[in-house]
Amino acid sequence: MPADLNRVTLVGRLTRDPELRHTQGGDPVCSIRLAVSSRARDETGNWGDRSNYFDITVFGRQAETASTYLAKGRRIGVDGRLSWREWQAQDGSKRQNVEVIANDVFFLDSRGEGGGGEGASQQGAGWGERQGSEAAPAAAPAPAAVGAATGNGDADGASGDDAEVPF
């Protein structure tokens, strides 16, 4: 029987500044909240944005780098795996959470784009460089930008080929 696959790739913007803490053994752990937007048609047929929010946990040297150079509003890519945990709250109720454990974090915007932050203006901060071992993936343009860039869209950026899209 083939092995199961637990892999997640997300591109989005930080909803708050990263929070760095350390385990009892001294290992750095960084918590990030990521907003990922997608475009879809609503019941009236108009395009609209919908955001999903994800908790991301980064360990080790990447955690230190993320906490130093990332700030609210920065665009990043995350490659990792889903992790489910369960615990009992102080009131006795059972709680559950699904989070993404990051294997790699990609800094996708330049120092001048996105949100602010003291570390964002430093030279040599590593923006645009992958924190892992491979090159960062290229980001796909937004659907509205595709129609406008090719000249096939009308004023609102919708393409005439929308009827052929299966979703």
Buried (B, 14 or more C-beta within 10 A) or exposed (E): EEEEEEEBEBBBBBBBBBEBEEEEEEEBBBBBBBBBEEEEEEEEEEBEEEEEEBEBBBBEEBBBBBBBBBBBBBBBBBBBEEBEEEEEEEEEEEEEEEBBBBBBBBBBBEBEEBBEBEBBEEEEBEBEEBBBEEEBEEEEEEBBEBBBEEEEBEEEBBBEEEEEEEE
